Amino acid sequence: MFFRRDRGTGRTGMSLVEIVLAVFIFAVATLILFRAFTANKRLSVQNRDRTAAQLLMGNLLEEVRAHPYGTEAPKTWPPNTEPGSDWESGTFPEVQSIPAYVEGNKQKMVFHRQLSYEGSLVGDGVKGYDLVTATIRWKDPGKNDLQQLQAKLVVRRR
């Protein structure tokens, strides 16, 4: 954009087309920056939830590893149930709530834990091993479907 001097009147300035073009470019650049910031915030929340789910998964698998083979399952283990439509109410033993603080505001992250095992891990059996499947599910903000993290662990009789 250049300031032009009208030879006849001696006035300087920009034309209307140049001003409209400058406003359009500024609006597009602002929109792009706004979208980038909102995408960054959304990805940050998703990363926080996935990290918390991985920590829960690690804790659950360590409980399974520490469990004496063939004894009854502890009451802290979640049951082998799929999440229902009201699973986020927090009244079920398989639901674990983790408080999180974002910019000083308390937020609640809710996770559904599921543990299934095949074989004789928690009772008498012939097999000397068991396959344990641990599943953590949670709901990402802005999405309708549940996110899922699943791990399989082979436990052998000692």
VENDA-V135730 format. One record per residue. N is the residue number from 0. PSI is psi in radians with two decimals (* if undefined). OMEGA is omega as a letter, one per 30 degrees, with the letter a starting at -180 (none if undefined). NEAR is the number of other ideal C-beta (glycine too) atoms within 8 Angstrom. Layout:
n: [N,N]
psi: [PSI,PSI]
omega: [OMEGA,OMEGA]
near: [NEAR,NEAR]
This chain:
n: [0,1,2,3,4,5,6,7,8,9,10,11,12,13,14,15,16,17,18,19,20,21,22,23,24,25,26,27,28,29,30,31,32,33,34,35,36,37,38,39,40,41,42,43,44,45,46,47,48,49,50,51,52,53,54,55,56,57,58,59,60,61,62,63,64,65,66,67,68,69,70,71,72,73,74,75,76,77,78,79,80,81,82,83,84,85,86,87,88,89,90,91,92,93,94,95,96,97,98,99,100,101,102,103,104,105,106,107,108,109,110,111,112,113,114,115,116,117,118,119,120,121,122,123,124,125,126,127,128,129,130,131,132,133,134,135,136,137,138,139,140,141,142,143,144,145,146,147,148,149,150,151,152,153,154,155,156,157]
psi: [2.33,2.52,2.25,2.57,2.12,2.13,-0.52,-0.75,-0.37,0.14,2.64,2.77,-3.05,2.74,2.87,-0.64,-0.73,-0.68,-0.79,-0.73,-0.73,-0.73,-0.70,-0.81,-0.74,-0.73,-0.73,-0.76,-0.71,-0.73,-0.73,-0.77,-0.73,-0.78,-0.66,-0.73,-0.72,-0.64,-0.68,-0.74,-0.75,-0.78,-0.58,-0.74,-0.74,-0.69,-0.72,-0.80,-0.72,-0.68,-0.75,-0.68,-0.67,-0.66,-0.73,-0.71,-0.80,-0.72,-0.76,-0.73,-0.59,-0.63,-0.70,-0.75,-0.62,-0.17,2.26,2.24,2.29,-0.15,2.94,2.58,2.39,2.73,-0.28,-0.25,2.40,2.64,2.94,1.23,2.50,2.62,2.31,-3.01,-0.41,0.44,-0.41,-0.06,-0.36,0.18,0.07,2.58,-0.41,-0.08,2.25,2.28,2.36,2.15,2.48,2.54,2.10,2.03,0.70,-0.10,2.30,2.26,2.67,2.19,2.24,2.27,2.45,2.16,2.43,2.36,2.14,2.54,2.54,2.35,-2.55,0.55,-0.70,0.42,-3.09,2.52,2.98,-0.58,2.61,0.22,2.95,2.55,2.04,2.29,2.08,2.34,2.29,2.25,2.58,2.88,2.16,2.49,2.38,0.00,2.56,-0.53,2.76,2.46,2.67,2.44,2.22,2.46,2.53,2.44,2.27,2.13,2.23,2.58,2.41,*]
omega: [a,l,a,l,l,a,a,a,a,l,l,l,l,l,l,l,l,l,l,l,l,l,l,l,l,a,l,l,l,l,l,l,l,l,l,l,l,l,l,l,l,l,l,l,l,l,l,a,l,l,l,l,l,l,l,l,l,l,a,l,l,l,l,l,a,a,l,a,l,l,a,l,l,a,l,l,l,l,l,a,l,l,l,a,a,a,a,a,l,a,a,a,a,a,l,a,l,l,l,l,l,a,l,a,a,l,a,l,a,a,l,a,l,a,l,a,l,l,a,a,a,l,l,l,a,a,l,l,l,l,a,l,l,a,l,l,l,a,l,l,l,l,a,a,a,l,a,l,a,l,l,a,l,l,a,l,a,none]
near: [5,4,7,8,7,8,4,4,4,6,6,6,6,9,7,5,6,9,9,8,8,10,8,8,8,8,8,8,8,8,8,8,8,8,8,8,8,8,8,8,8,10,8,8,10,9,8,10,12,10,8,12,13,9,8,13,12,8,8,14,12,8,11,14,8,5,12,4,11,10,6,5,7,7,5,4,10,10,8,6,8,4,9,5,3,5,10,7,7,7,4,8,6,12,14,8,9,10,8,10,8,6,4,4,6,6,8,8,12,12,14,12,13,15,14,8,11,5,9,11,13,9,7,4,7,3,7,4,9,12,11,14,11,15,11,15,12,12,9,9,6,4,7,2,4,8,12,7,11,8,8,8,11,8,13,7,6,3]
